[in-house]
Amino acid sequence: MNIDILTLFPRMVEVPLNESIIGKAVEADKLNIDVTDFRKFSTNKHGNVDDYPYGGGAGMLLTPQPIFDAMEHVSQKNNGKMGRVILVDPAGKRFNQKMAEEFSKEEQLTFICGHYEGYDERIKTLVTDEVSLGDFVITGGELAALTIIDATVRLIPEILGNKESAPGDSYSSGLLEYPQYTRPANFRGMEVPSILLSGDHGKVDLWRRQQSLKKTSERRPDLIHKAKLSVADLDYLADLKEKK
């Protein structure tokens, strides 16, 4: 996969992208990431990339010229291939695991990270996806872009060491992940559930499924209504409800 990031603050994204899973993927040539400072494409003699909004109002807006020219540069570099162009914007569609799975199948992703009060609306003609992390506002799009990239890249085949890690994550199955334990079996009087030490994989799988159902029903009941549930799942949830 190839990822391009357009930003006014390259250092905000360059350091995290060289660490952890993403950094290892880059080192292994399974992922290429280029960061473009679109301020360098400003034709303004002062290098300005923002201006006051027409009609008045507080704050400054990113002007279209630097971003359009930066996108043309990226397009030429990639032989015209832009892939999905993602504008990180509080007004965008809420990012979730399904979207990460869709992005992970792309060969090229391009992120535009905004700043200030927002964008000139004409910038959105370059965009295929407007994406938001949630109902809150942060200073710029860099942190949101990094989050989306991290969630996406870890789903690319062979990026994670264990092929079963990503499918078992919370939300990938539609449910929250079951509780997990490691050594020691007894830590300060807190013991690992005996079923996990039994060696009976069938019982372990059933326990994990039921724990996922229980955790999801308690913490995110909205997900239960969207999940694909078997008759056994529904019976277990009914028993839980009756016991409560």
Summary of the structure (lengths in Angstrom):
residues: 244
radius of gyration: 22.6
end to end distance: 48.1
largest distance: 71.4
contacts: 670
relative contact order: 0.13
helix: 41%
strand: 18%
